[in-house]
Amino acid sequence: MTPRKIIGYALIALGFLLIILLGYGVIEPFGDVSEARDMGGVLTAIAPSLLIPLAIFIVGVALARGGRRR
């Protein structure tokens, strides 16, 4: 197993962990959810908190998957 794949799997696990911690309320969202008046405001406030772990997960999948196949 190459270091690239190991880092990829670690990033996948980190992405899952961050989403789980956000779901259980261990980590607070970056935005101010308490002032949101509708569902759009809640989604706008939570978006950065969810997109960062999603980006980490996607990078991990790209690294674990490997390079381009020819």
ABEGO torsion letter per residue (X at the ends): XBAAAAAAAAAAAAAAAAAAAAAAGABBBABBAAABABAAAAAAAAAAAAAAAAAAAAAAAAAAAEBBBX
